[in-house]
Amino acid sequence: MKKGIIILAAATLGLAACKQEKKGAGGLLYTIHHSAGSEKIKEGDIVKMNFIQKNGKDSILSNTFDSETPAVFPVQKKMYAGDMNDVLTLFGEGDSATFKIDLDTMAFHSKQPKPEQFKNDKYLTFTVKVEKVFKKKAGEADSTFNKRATEFFQADYKATSEKKKAAEPAKLKAYLEDTKLATKTTASGLHYIIEKPGSAEKPALGDTVLIDYTGRVTKKGKDGKYKIFDTSDEKLAKAENEFKVGKPYGPQKMPVGGTIPGFTEALQLIGKGGKIKVIIPSNLGYGEQGAPQVGIMPFSPIAFDLEIKDIIKGKPAPAAPAVPVSAVPVPTTKK
């Protein structure tokens, strides 16, 4: 019995030690949350990693877990002890950890002042999960290694994309059920509810519309809400902590045909004074790339509330060349 207690106590102490914050070179602080026991990362390895990046105020600057777009990059030679490339050598495939890069150390070695947004911060914090470490084989030529790595990560990206694509119908169904929206569907797959039809004359390609709009992601956040990624409503933006300094609010002018296909189609379903609610599937939105910078994940539907304030007639637009959905900007235009 005593032997069992000793073993359990030793295991508990070992787990606690693994999760204690440790000091590294150059002012580095790090905590290993989980160690998979894999071979550690070395210079020249190619790493696939998810991460959350925070500043000194604990504000999230970047989150690849939420955007579902892990970073893939080669590990470079360290510039100084405690830099990003140096800290990666503490981890292996399957490990998760939190580490804090000392910004004063970075400024000293780079001979550059701390970036303005971090001038009052001591650390830049990362919480990471090392998803894959692609290693060079003994005696392998650089060209062979690079070819093998390219083929592996291309296949990995394709497989991951196919899984996300296959999961989209379930995401759309879950959103419609949760919001209790009884939508109609166009031939293209656009879901819509016309709340107010507006005038008989509807905008056409080549026209410009003056609109109010609010766009939301269709995946709930930790607060149980569907986050706004763009809106013309200043009051709503402030109420939901999405206000952006310098962004023009109020009704916006927008060329019909100058945005993602689903948005363009939605505008042509109502007239002046009309209001519509639409759920745009990814093939009519931001596709396999998504728009991670505003929280739109790959192969994810998005929702818009639109109101046309005015229609400014224009000349019919010429047929435009096909443009990848990912190249179309988020529909925010200045007056």
C-alpha positions, 0 to 999 in steps of 0.5 A: 500500500505504501509503495503505491502511495509513493509511486502516486506521489512521485507521479503527481510531483512530476506532473506539477514540476512539468507545469511550473514556470521556468526561466530560460536564457535572455529573460525567457519564461516558459511552462510546459503544459504537456510533453509528448516525449518526442525528439526536440525541435532543431534548426532546419526542421519545419514546424506546424504549430497552433498558437495564441499570441497575447500582449502584456495586457493579456489581449489576444493579438492572434489565435490560430486555434480559432481561425483554424489556420496553424502556422507552418514555418522552417526553424531558423538559426537563433539570433540570440539566446531566448529568441523565438527560434531558441525557445522552440528547441525546448519543445517537440511534436505533440507538446503544448506550452506557454512562453514569454519572450522578453521584449527588452532583450529583443530590443537590445539584440536587434538594436531597435526600440520596442514596437509602439504597440508593445512599448509598455509591455515586458513580455510577448506571450505565446501559448502553443501546440506543436502539431507536427515537426518535419525532420530531415533524414540523415544524409538527405540532400536539401533539395530532397528534403524540401521536395518531401516537405512540400509534398507532405504539407500540400497533402496535409493541407488538402486533407484538412481542407477536405475535412473542413469542407465536409463539415460546413453543411453541419455548421450551417444547419447548427446555426439555422437551428440555433437561431431558429431562422426559417430561410428560403434558399436561392439556386446558388445556395444563398439562405435568406429572409426578406424582412422588408422588400423595399421598392419595386426597383432593385439594384443591378450590376453597375449600380451603387447602393447606400447600405447599413449592414452587420456581418457575423460569424456563424460559430459561437464564441466562448461568451455564447454569442455570434461575433460581429466581424464588420458593421456600419452601426457604430452604436452596435459596434460599441455595445459589442466591443467591436468598435474600431477607431478610424473606421467610417460608420453610418450608411456606406456606399458600395458598388453592386458586384464589388464584393463577395458573390453572396453579398452581391446576390443578396443586394439584388433581392430587395429594393430601396428601403428593403431589409434582408437577412442572409446566410452566405455559404463559403462558396459564395463568401470567403471559401477555403481561405476564409478571412482569419484576420476578421475571424472568418474560418475556412469553409465557414458560412457567414451571416449578414443583416442588410438594409438598402438606404438608396440606389444610385443607378449606374452603367451596366458593368462589363463582365468581370474576370473570375476572381478567387473568393479569397481575394475579395475584401471584406465588404467595408467601403468608405463613403 
